């Protein structure tokens, strides 16, 4: 991976054995570097402040005795959009999922995810691709829409492909349009949703109940 910037990851979980397992998995992957660990939300905030812009993705558990992940995510977001936050937890209730995303999480996976899926999720999230497990997508889809969608049906179709991990080319092939047209749809959706990238657009679309289940 010479010449390619590494994805820098912080692990936040109150169980040392979980952090050890995650560190070992990521250390075996080229281009991924674990730059810090924390056992609680407050520890994670202090670590992120110390490292400042030296983090790409924070893997955040939700419930920890020393301070939970939701408040940590909320406070991280209060300081700016970076780093990306990927929730990695055993909790999959509708309330847990929606509370985390409303706090500003960029992705949500369960701890039964396979190692390869988690590594891919970290890489995707670092590059701005939204990451949600299928169970999370189904949970979000059950949320009623309180208002008319701000984005157009075509823009929603593009966001639906992106939410599934698809590329601009995949969206273009699905919709029988050019990649330039897909990019135009995305830019318009960003403006309407008040975001600046793919991951945030998908998250906000889910929060507002704009994206249906798969």
Rosetta silent file (secondary structure, phi, psi, omega in degrees, C-alpha in Angstrom):
SEQUENCE: XXXXXXXXXXXXXXXXXXXXXXXXXXXXXXXXXXXXXXXXXXXXXXXXXXXXXXXXXXXXXXXXXXXXXXXXXXXXXXXXXXXXXXXXXXXXXXXXXXXXXXXXXXXXXXXXXXXXXXXXXXXXXXXXXXXXXXXXXXXXXXXXXXXXXXXXXXXXXXXXXXXXXXXXXXXXXXXXXXXXXXXXXXXXXXXXXXXXXXXXXXXXXXXXXXXXXX
SCORE:     score description
SCORE:     0.000 S_00000001
   1 L     0.000   24.789 -178.834    0.000    0.000    0.000 S_00000001
   2 L   -59.048  132.818  179.085    3.005    2.263   -0.528 S_00000001
   3 L    85.559   -9.762  179.684    1.959    5.793   -1.444 S_00000001
   4 L  -105.373  132.523 -177.793   -1.662    5.252   -0.382 S_00000001
   5 L   -66.714  135.889 -178.994   -2.908    6.924    2.782 S_00000001
   6 L   -78.651  150.351  174.453   -3.790    4.499    5.531 S_00000001
   7 E   -84.957  118.593 -174.856   -7.239    4.409    7.124 S_00000001
   8 E   -98.203  125.072 -169.571   -6.700    5.403   10.755 S_00000001
   9 E  -121.699  140.698  170.705   -9.078    3.779   13.231 S_00000001
  10 E  -113.671  134.430 -179.321   -9.927    4.296   16.906 S_00000001
  11 E  -103.626  127.717  179.509  -11.548    1.422   18.831 S_00000001
  12 E  -126.399  107.417  179.724  -14.063    2.242   21.568 S_00000001
  13 L  -160.781  141.270 -177.342  -15.358   -0.681   23.626 S_00000001
  14 L   -80.243   -5.951  179.477  -15.337   -1.422   27.353 S_00000001
  15 L  -100.450  113.469  179.873  -14.233   -5.037   26.826 S_00000001
  16 H   -57.291  -35.767 -178.233  -10.453   -5.391   26.367 S_00000001
  17 H   -65.888  -33.356  176.956  -10.873   -8.754   24.673 S_00000001
  18 H   -68.187  -45.788  179.374  -13.075   -7.156   22.017 S_00000001
  19 H   -62.606  -40.845  179.331  -10.567   -4.374   21.409 S_00000001
  20 H   -61.480  -42.792  179.688   -7.720   -6.908   21.244 S_00000001
  21 H   -64.252  -42.928  179.183   -9.607   -8.963   18.678 S_00000001
  22 H   -65.873  -42.918  179.072  -10.418   -5.943   16.548 S_00000001
  23 H   -60.209  -45.843  179.597   -6.854   -4.652   16.728 S_00000001
  24 H   -60.668  -39.550  179.643   -5.468   -8.005   15.673 S_00000001
  25 H   -65.795  -45.335 -177.852   -7.873   -8.188   12.750 S_00000001
  26 H   -71.526  -33.758  179.962   -7.082   -4.690   11.503 S_00000001
  27 H   -65.925  -21.458  177.650   -3.331   -5.071   11.968 S_00000001
  28 L   -83.776   -4.770 -177.599   -3.486   -7.985    9.536 S_00000001
  29 L  -101.592  128.525  175.285   -5.049   -5.719    6.895 S_00000001
  30 L   -66.754  137.784  175.099   -2.892   -3.589    4.583 S_00000001
  31 L    84.682    5.489  177.060   -3.794    0.070    4.636 S_00000001
  32 E  -124.158  132.668 -177.810   -5.615    0.040    7.994 S_00000001
  33 E  -132.831  126.758  173.745   -3.997    1.315   11.192 S_00000001
  34 E   -84.543  115.910 -175.194   -5.395    1.322   14.742 S_00000001
  35 E  -102.373   -3.770  178.679   -4.188    4.620   16.222 S_00000001
  36 E  -179.681  162.197  178.435   -5.893    4.418   19.613 S_00000001
  37 E  -136.019  151.193  175.730   -8.278    2.654   21.979 S_00000001
  38 E  -145.338  152.162 -176.960  -10.786    3.807   24.585 S_00000001
  39 L  -107.048    2.401  179.935  -13.003    1.981   27.074 S_00000001
  40 L  -159.726  168.980  177.598  -15.780    4.588   27.385 S_00000001
  41 H   -59.718  -50.138  178.817  -17.367    7.562   25.693 S_00000001
  42 H   -59.479  -39.048  176.579  -15.460   10.171   27.749 S_00000001
  43 H   -63.110  -39.563  179.258  -12.172    8.373   27.066 S_00000001
  44 H   -63.727  -41.908  179.168  -12.982    8.342   23.368 S_00000001
  45 H   -62.687  -44.483  179.302  -13.663   12.083   23.356 S_00000001
  46 H   -62.590  -41.152  179.965  -10.386   12.815   25.139 S_00000001
  47 H   -65.467  -44.162 -179.675   -8.505   10.572   22.717 S_00000001
  48 H   -65.240  -36.344  176.702  -10.095   12.152   19.645 S_00000001
  49 H   -65.478  -38.461 -178.854   -9.277   15.637   20.934 S_00000001
  50 H   -68.920  -41.769 -178.995   -5.675   14.583   21.486 S_00000001
  51 H   -81.071  -19.891  179.663   -5.302   13.006   18.060 S_00000001
  52 L    52.263 -111.879 -173.991   -7.351   15.763   16.419 S_00000001
  53 L   -90.727   14.631 -179.074   -7.327   15.162   12.649 S_00000001
  54 L   -89.661   22.720 -178.140   -5.328   11.937   12.870 S_00000001
  55 L  -130.553  138.093  174.771   -8.452    9.746   12.791 S_00000001
  56 L  -103.675  -44.175 -176.054  -10.594    8.573    9.896 S_00000001
  57 E  -136.323  134.937  172.055  -13.062    6.181   11.559 S_00000001
  58 E  -108.758  120.681  172.534  -14.151    5.628   15.162 S_00000001
  59 E   -87.748  114.905 -169.393  -15.645    2.219   15.948 S_00000001
  60 E  -119.326  121.081  169.644  -18.039    3.026   18.774 S_00000001
  61 L   -76.001  160.394 -176.918  -19.893    0.682   21.095 S_00000001
  62 L   -92.355  -46.077 -173.586  -23.160    2.082   22.451 S_00000001
  63 L  -113.953  114.228 -179.731  -23.407    0.992   26.066 S_00000001
  64 L  -136.984  137.517 -176.017  -20.336    1.233   28.275 S_00000001
  65 L   -55.685  -35.510 -176.959  -20.185    1.541   32.085 S_00000001
  66 L   -82.477   -0.205 -178.154  -17.841    4.534   31.978 S_00000001
  67 L   140.324  127.225 -170.730  -20.039    6.539   29.625 S_00000001
  68 L   -76.907  168.656 -176.814  -22.098    5.573   26.593 S_00000001
  69 H   -77.144  -31.770 -175.280  -21.447    5.956   22.901 S_00000001
  70 H   -61.961  -47.571  179.580  -24.476    8.051   21.962 S_00000001
  71 H   -65.770  -35.866  177.463  -23.427   11.071   24.009 S_00000001
  72 H   -63.550  -42.611  177.625  -19.859   10.679   22.767 S_00000001
  73 H   -61.465  -44.958 -178.430  -21.081   10.700   19.161 S_00000001
  74 H   -60.209  -41.973 -178.914  -23.203   13.758   19.835 S_00000001
  75 H   -73.511  -33.755  174.784  -20.270   15.639   21.341 S_00000001
  76 H   -61.760  -43.651 -178.213  -17.927   14.568   18.553 S_00000001
  77 H   -67.286  -28.963  179.792  -20.389   15.917   16.018 S_00000001
  78 H   -64.856  -23.862 -179.947  -20.658   19.210   17.914 S_00000001
  79 L   -91.946   -1.644 -179.676  -16.988   19.784   17.094 S_00000001
  80 L   138.550  175.651 -175.062  -17.342   19.139   13.359 S_00000001
  81 L   -77.272  -20.020 -176.415  -18.097   16.428   10.805 S_00000001
  82 L  -101.340  154.274   -5.652  -14.903   14.392   11.264 S_00000001
  83 L   -81.446  175.243  172.230  -14.092   11.640   12.013 S_00000001
  84 E   -68.398  147.723  178.728  -16.614    9.147   10.675 S_00000001
  85 E  -122.046  120.902  176.641  -18.334    7.135   13.390 S_00000001
  86 E  -110.488  111.680  176.566  -19.261    3.492   12.858 S_00000001
  87 E   -71.986  130.654  175.817  -21.387    2.024   15.641 S_00000001
  88 E  -129.716  107.252 -168.943  -20.429   -1.578   16.380 S_00000001
  89 E  -148.859  169.643  173.693  -22.734   -3.058   18.977 S_00000001
  90 L   -94.302   -8.083 -173.984  -24.898   -5.988   20.013 S_00000001
  91 L   -92.242  124.906 -175.752  -27.954   -3.755   20.391 S_00000001
  92 L  -129.188   24.988  176.866  -30.344   -3.669   17.449 S_00000001
  93 L   -73.152  157.409  178.627  -33.575   -2.171   18.804 S_00000001
  94 H   -56.677  -42.186 -177.921  -35.256    0.576   16.819 S_00000001
  95 H   -64.273  -43.485  179.358  -34.596    3.052   19.630 S_00000001
  96 H   -60.506  -46.478 -177.181  -30.879    2.223   19.816 S_00000001
  97 H   -63.633  -49.848 -175.444  -30.452    2.547   16.059 S_00000001
  98 H   -69.369  -36.883  178.102  -32.370    5.772   15.651 S_00000001
  99 H   -63.338  -42.378  179.612  -30.847    7.402   18.715 S_00000001
 100 H   -64.558  -43.818 -178.547  -27.338    6.656   17.458 S_00000001
 101 H   -69.762  -37.165  177.270  -28.055    7.960   13.961 S_00000001
 102 H   -66.537  -28.961  176.574  -29.773   11.066   15.273 S_00000001
 103 H   -71.498  -21.921  177.122  -26.680   11.715   17.405 S_00000001
 104 L   124.432   10.856  177.728  -24.633   11.711   14.201 S_00000001
 105 L   -63.351  143.582 -178.873  -23.360    8.154   13.603 S_00000001
 106 L   -95.405  -13.471 -179.351  -22.407    7.539    9.974 S_00000001
 107 E  -161.039  165.019 -175.418  -22.932    3.772   10.021 S_00000001
 108 E  -151.176  115.475  176.278  -24.277    0.968   12.179 S_00000001
 109 E  -126.129  154.639  176.163  -23.182   -2.681   12.277 S_00000001
 110 E   -96.411  156.536 -174.512  -23.870   -5.486   14.714 S_00000001
 111 L   -72.531   -3.815  174.040  -21.116   -7.468   16.383 S_00000001
 112 L   -87.905    5.972  177.331  -22.133  -10.643   14.606 S_00000001
 113 L   -65.635  146.789  176.864  -20.741   -9.138   11.371 S_00000001
 114 L   -72.376  156.097 -178.448  -17.954  -11.120    9.737 S_00000001
 115 H   -57.338  -44.130 -179.259  -14.420   -9.768    9.876 S_00000001
 116 H   -62.604  -36.875  178.869  -14.265   -9.118    6.144 S_00000001
 117 H   -65.548  -39.922 -179.340  -17.542   -7.192    6.326 S_00000001
 118 H   -68.182  -43.372  178.085  -16.204   -5.019    9.136 S_00000001
 119 H   -60.912  -45.612  178.998  -12.936   -4.276    7.345 S_00000001
 120 H   -62.265  -38.262  179.814  -14.847   -3.379    4.182 S_00000001
 121 H   -63.120  -42.264  179.474  -17.187   -1.189    6.219 S_00000001
 122 H   -64.119  -44.207  178.516  -14.283    0.767    7.695 S_00000001
 123 H   -63.052  -44.681 -178.946  -12.734    1.303    4.273 S_00000001
 124 H   -62.692  -45.595 -177.035  -16.086    2.305    2.774 S_00000001
 125 H   -64.462  -39.021  178.745  -16.939    4.699    5.576 S_00000001
 126 H   -61.790  -28.528 -179.949  -13.530    6.363    5.366 S_00000001
 127 L   -94.949    4.815  175.326  -14.212    7.059    1.696 S_00000001
 128 L    95.669    9.383  178.707  -17.695    8.442    2.368 S_00000001
 129 L   -92.192  127.338 -179.075  -19.823    5.372    1.611 S_00000001
 130 L   -65.357  147.322 -177.116  -22.640    4.769    4.100 S_00000001
 131 E  -133.292  114.382  176.840  -22.580    1.461    5.994 S_00000001
 132 E  -139.763  136.437  175.794  -25.674   -0.143    7.505 S_00000001
 133 L   -70.695  156.178  179.701  -26.415   -3.784    8.184 S_00000001
 134 H   -55.460  -38.008  178.712  -29.583   -5.163    6.520 S_00000001
 135 H   -62.846  -37.011  179.380  -31.338   -5.396    9.905 S_00000001
 136 H   -67.890  -41.967  178.109  -30.637   -1.722   10.521 S_00000001
 137 H   -59.885  -43.385  179.442  -32.021   -0.757    7.111 S_00000001
 138 H   -64.355  -38.135  178.762  -35.216   -2.692    7.833 S_00000001
 139 H   -64.018  -45.412 -179.288  -35.543   -0.985   11.216 S_00000001
 140 H   -65.075  -33.093 -178.302  -35.136    2.457    9.726 S_00000001
 141 H   -67.531  -21.643 -179.941  -37.635    1.668    7.003 S_00000001
 142 L   -78.135   -8.359 -179.343  -40.326    1.107    9.630 S_00000001
 143 L   -73.916  126.571 -179.124  -40.099    4.736   10.672 S_00000001
 144 L   -68.988  145.947  176.777  -43.145    6.655    9.389 S_00000001
 145 L   -83.819  121.996 -174.555  -42.551    9.609    7.107 S_00000001
 146 L   -87.580  -17.288 -176.666  -43.842   12.759    8.802 S_00000001
 147 L  -147.347  168.985  178.706  -43.572   15.027    5.784 S_00000001
 148 L   -66.344  142.378  179.222  -43.288   15.000    2.004 S_00000001
 149 L   -60.187  140.439  176.182  -39.825   14.094    0.746 S_00000001
 150 L   -78.260  -31.802 -175.652  -37.604   17.046   -0.081 S_00000001
 151 L   -91.403  158.687 -177.117  -35.695   15.123   -2.716 S_00000001
 152 L   -77.514  162.072  177.239  -37.072   13.978   -6.041 S_00000001
 153 H   -56.460  -37.441 -179.677  -38.005   10.349   -6.814 S_00000001
 154 H   -68.344  -40.468  177.458  -34.951   10.073   -9.100 S_00000001
 155 H   -64.707  -36.794  177.008  -32.645   11.400   -6.398 S_00000001
 156 H   -66.321  -36.502  177.392  -34.143    8.906   -3.969 S_00000001
 157 H   -62.303  -41.253  177.749  -33.461    6.079   -6.427 S_00000001
 158 H   -64.977  -44.444  179.570  -29.795    7.090   -6.535 S_00000001
 159 H   -62.553  -34.312  179.542  -29.635    7.304   -2.735 S_00000001
 160 H   -64.214  -40.928  177.635  -31.216    3.856   -2.481 S_00000001
 161 H   -65.783  -43.831 -179.486  -28.410    2.368   -4.589 S_00000001
 162 H   -63.493  -39.311  179.968  -25.782    4.230   -2.577 S_00000001
 163 H   -62.509  -27.719  177.854  -27.351    3.049    0.699 S_00000001
 164 L   -85.797    9.305  179.426  -26.839   -0.510   -0.479 S_00000001
 165 L    88.660    7.593 -177.946  -23.131    0.140   -0.954 S_00000001
 166 L   -75.779  154.470  177.657  -23.388    0.766   -4.688 S_00000001
 167 L   -88.070  174.262  174.557  -21.055    3.052   -6.622 S_00000001
 168 H   -59.849  -38.871  179.324  -21.987    5.906   -8.943 S_00000001
 169 H   -64.496  -41.091  178.479  -21.479    3.515  -11.851 S_00000001
 170 H   -61.795  -40.675  178.196  -23.809    0.966  -10.267 S_00000001
 171 H   -65.498  -40.719  179.221  -26.459    3.657   -9.870 S_00000001
 172 H   -63.009  -43.665  179.130  -25.947    4.760  -13.467 S_00000001
 173 H   -64.849  -40.464 -178.670  -26.311    1.188  -14.743 S_00000001
 174 H   -65.299  -37.976 -173.709  -29.409    0.598  -12.614 S_00000001
 175 H   -98.565   -0.561  179.438  -31.110    3.787  -13.773 S_00000001
 176 L    59.014   45.245  176.121  -29.856    3.705  -17.396 S_00000001
 177 L  -131.960  176.112  178.333  -28.235    7.132  -17.124 S_00000001
 178 L   -82.495  161.783  176.372  -24.674    8.441  -17.252 S_00000001
 179 H   -64.331  -32.640  177.602  -22.410    8.709  -14.212 S_00000001
 180 H   -61.851  -38.580  177.893  -22.433   12.478  -14.722 S_00000001
 181 H   -66.642  -39.758  177.114  -26.211   12.435  -14.306 S_00000001
 182 H   -60.524  -44.587  179.663  -25.876   10.382  -11.115 S_00000001
 183 H   -61.612  -37.567  177.514  -23.394   12.921   -9.750 S_00000001
 184 H   -64.634  -44.021  176.802  -25.852   15.705  -10.551 S_00000001
 185 H   -59.869  -41.888 -179.413  -28.630   13.893   -8.699 S_00000001
 186 H   -64.914  -44.868  179.960  -26.327   13.405   -5.710 S_00000001
 187 H   -59.673  -40.701  179.251  -25.272   17.060   -5.619 S_00000001
 188 H   -67.756  -40.200  178.147  -28.900   18.141   -5.652 S_00000001
 189 H   -64.007  -40.977  177.543  -29.786   15.644   -2.922 S_00000001
 190 H   -56.469  -47.694 -177.140  -26.863   16.885   -0.805 S_00000001
 191 H   -62.338  -41.991 -178.088  -28.090   20.459   -1.080 S_00000001
 192 H   -70.296  -32.645 -178.358  -31.668   19.540   -0.178 S_00000001
 193 H   -90.612   -7.272  178.892  -30.610   17.388    2.788 S_00000001
 194 L    73.105   36.347 -178.132  -28.037   19.886    4.031 S_00000001
 195 L  -128.065  176.414 -176.725  -25.076   17.498    3.764 S_00000001
 196 L  -128.873    1.699  179.297  -21.804   17.317    1.836 S_00000001
 197 L  -152.319  174.388 -173.874  -21.138   13.624    1.187 S_00000001
 198 H   -64.137  -46.815 -176.843  -22.692   10.238    0.440 S_00000001
 199 H   -60.494  -46.080 -179.700  -22.600    8.797    3.955 S_00000001
 200 H   -66.161  -36.814  179.767  -24.276   11.812    5.507 S_00000001
 201 H   -62.648  -44.042  179.387  -26.884   11.935    2.737 S_00000001
 202 H   -65.772  -43.257 -179.418  -27.904    8.323    3.336 S_00000001
 203 H   -59.909  -48.471 -178.335  -27.973    8.784    7.107 S_00000001
 204 H   -65.735  -37.828  178.144  -30.170   11.878    6.926 S_00000001
 205 H   -62.539  -40.162  175.954  -32.455   10.236    4.360 S_00000001
 206 H   -65.198  -44.911 -178.562  -32.950    7.302    6.729 S_00000001
 207 H   -57.240  -36.624 -177.566  -33.542    9.627    9.683 S_00000001
 208 L   -89.044    3.004  177.924  -36.285   11.414    7.762 S_00000001
 209 L    72.207   24.875 -176.775  -37.885    8.173    6.641 S_00000001
 210 L   -85.282  -24.538 -177.507  -37.175    8.869    2.976 S_00000001
 211 L  -100.209  127.276  178.251  -35.541    5.543    2.143 S_00000001
 212 L   -79.343  168.820  176.912  -37.694    2.402    2.090 S_00000001
 213 L   -74.212  169.709 -179.792  -36.506   -1.033    3.211 S_00000001
 214 L  -111.724    0.000    0.000  -34.951   -3.599    0.916 S_00000001
